[in-house]
Amino acid sequence: MIFIFSGPSGVGKSTIIDAIRQKRDFQFSVSYTSRNIREGEYNGEDYNFVSESDFLKLVEDDFFIEYEKYGRNYYGTSRNSVNDSTNSLILDLEVNGATKLLSSNKDYVGIFIDIDDKELIQRLTKRGHDEAFIDERMRLAEYQRSFRDKFHYKVDNKDINTTVNKILDIIYSLEER
C-alpha cells in the first residue's frame, strides 16, 4: 500500500511519519528539494538536496512521478522510490502533488494532517521564520486546506500520540480488508 501524507507546512507530518515508522515497517520515500538544508537535517535522509538547476534537469529527464514548486522551492518524488518499493510506502507530499497522484491511482491512500492556526503560527515561529514568511505560509495553508476533501482521511494533530494512534488505526483497518 502507498500512503500519501499531506497538509500545511509545520503541522507535524515528519514527526508523525517518524513515529509511525518506529511502530511499523514502512518504507519512506525521501523527496528531492531545491531548498537549502536546515540545521539538523541530513542529505539523503530528510531530503535529497539538489540545486534548482539540477532539480529542473531532473524534471526534463522525467525523473519525478510528481513535483511542485512550494513557496520558493521545488519538491519532487522520484519514480524509482515508488516503483522500487517492496513494503508499504509513505510519501510526504505537498497538496498539489498529492491530489494529482490520488486522482491518478485509486490504490493510493491520502491522509491530510492539519492543526489549528494558532498552533501552526507557533510552530513556524519556533522554526525561526520572520513575520512575512509566516504570513505567506498561512495564506498557503488556507489554500491547501481547500483540498482536504480530496483525501480519504483527515486527521487533526492536536496531540502527537493520539494522532499517530488514529493513523495506525486507519492503516490496520485497511490491511484487514
C-alpha positions in Angstrom: 0.0 0.0 0.0 1.1 3.5 -0.7 0.1 6.2 1.9 0.3 9.9 0.9 0.6 12.3 3.8 -0.1 15.9 3.2 -1.0 19.1 4.9 0.3 22.6 5.6 4.0 23.0 6.4 4.5 22.9 10.2 1.6 20.5 11.1 3.9 17.7 12.2 3.9 15.4 9.2 7.6 14.5 9.6 7.3 13.8 13.3 4.1 11.7 12.7 5.8 9.7 9.9 8.9 9.0 12.1 6.7 7.8 14.9 4.6 5.5 12.6 7.8 4.1 11.1 9.1 3.3 14.6 6.0 1.2 15.2 5.6 -0.3 11.7 7.9 -1.5 8.9 7.2 1.2 6.3 9.5 2.4 3.6 9.7 6.2 3.3 10.3 8.0 0.0 12.9 10.7 0.5 11.8 13.6 -1.6 14.1 15.8 -3.6 14.1 19.5 -3.0 15.9 22.6 -4.2 15.7 24.3 -0.8 18.7 24.8 1.4 19.5 22.2 4.0 18.4 23.2 7.6 20.4 22.7 10.7 19.8 19.1 11.9 18.9 17.8 8.5 20.8 15.2 6.6 21.1 14.9 2.8 19.6 11.6 1.7 17.7 11.1 4.9 15.4 14.1 5.3 15.5 15.1 1.7 17.8 14.7 -1.3 19.1 18.3 -1.5 19.9 19.5 -5.1 20.4 22.9 -6.7 17.4 24.4 -8.5 19.2 23.9 -11.9 19.8 20.2 -11.1 16.2 19.8 -10.0 14.9 21.3 -13.3 17.2 19.0 -15.2 15.6 16.0 -13.4 12.2 17.4 -14.4 13.4 17.4 -18.0 14.6 13.8 -17.7 11.1 12.7 -16.4 12.7 11.6 -13.2 9.7 12.5 -10.9 6.4 10.9 -10.6 5.2 14.2 -9.2 6.8 17.6 -8.4 5.7 21.0 -7.3 7.0 24.4 -6.5 6.1 25.0 -2.9 6.8 28.5 -1.7 10.2 29.4 -3.2 11.5 25.9 -3.7 10.8 22.7 -5.7 9.9 19.4 -4.2 9.5 16.1 -6.0 9.1 12.3 -5.7 11.3 10.1 -7.8 9.6 7.4 -9.9 12.2 4.9 -8.6 11.2 5.5 -5.0 7.6 4.4 -5.8 8.4 1.7 -8.4 11.1 0.0 -6.4 9.3 -0.1 -3.0 8.9 -3.6 -1.6 6.9 -2.7 1.6 4.1 -0.4 2.3 5.4 3.1 1.4 4.8 6.5 2.9 5.0 9.7 0.8 5.1 13.1 2.3 3.8 15.4 -0.4 2.7 18.9 -1.0 -1.1 19.1 -1.5 -1.0 19.7 -5.3 1.3 16.7 -6.0 -0.7 14.6 -3.5 -4.0 15.3 -5.1 -2.6 14.6 -8.6 -1.3 11.2 -7.5 -4.6 10.4 -5.6 -6.6 11.2 -8.7 -4.4 9.1 -11.0 -4.2 6.0 -8.9 -7.0 4.5 -6.8 -4.6 2.3 -4.8 -3.0 5.3 -3.1 -4.5 6.3 0.3 -4.5 10.0 1.1 -4.2 11.3 4.7 -4.5 15.1 5.3 -3.0 16.3 8.5 -3.8 19.7 10.0 -3.7 21.8 13.2 -5.4 25.0 14.2 -3.9 28.3 13.0 -2.7 29.4 16.4 -0.6 26.3 16.8 0.7 26.5 13.3 1.9 30.1 13.8 3.7 29.0 17.0 5.4 26.1 15.2 6.5 28.3 12.3 7.8 30.9 14.7 9.8 28.3 16.6 11.5 27.4 13.3 12.8 31.0 13.2 10.8 32.3 10.3 10.0 36.0 10.1 6.5 37.5 10.1 6.4 38.0 6.3 7.3 34.3 5.7 4.7 33.2 8.3 2.0 35.3 6.7 2.9 33.7 3.3 2.7 30.2 4.8 -0.6 31.0 6.5 -2.1 32.1 3.1 -0.7 28.9 1.6 -2.1 26.8 4.4 -5.6 28.3 3.7 -5.2 27.3 0.1 -4.0 23.8 1.0 -6.9 23.3 3.3 -9.3 23.8 0.4 -8.2 20.4 -0.8 -8.9 18.5 2.4 -11.9 16.7 0.8 -9.7 15.2 -1.9 -8.1 13.0 0.7 -9.5 9.7 2.1 -8.8 10.7 5.7 -8.5 13.9 7.6 -6.6 13.9 11.0 -6.2 17.0 13.2 -2.8 16.8 15.0 -3.8 18.1 18.5 -1.6 15.5 20.3 1.1 13.6 18.6 0.4 10.2 20.3 -3.3 10.5 19.6 -2.7 11.4 16.0 -0.2 8.5 15.5 -2.7 6.1 17.0 -5.5 7.4 14.8 -3.4 6.9 11.7 -2.3 3.4 12.8 -5.9 2.5 13.3 -6.6 3.7 9.7 -3.7 1.6 8.4 -4.8 -1.5 10.4 -8.4 -1.2 9.2 -7.3 -1.0 5.5 -5.0 -4.0 5.9 -7.9 -6.1 7.3 -9.9 -5.6 4.1 
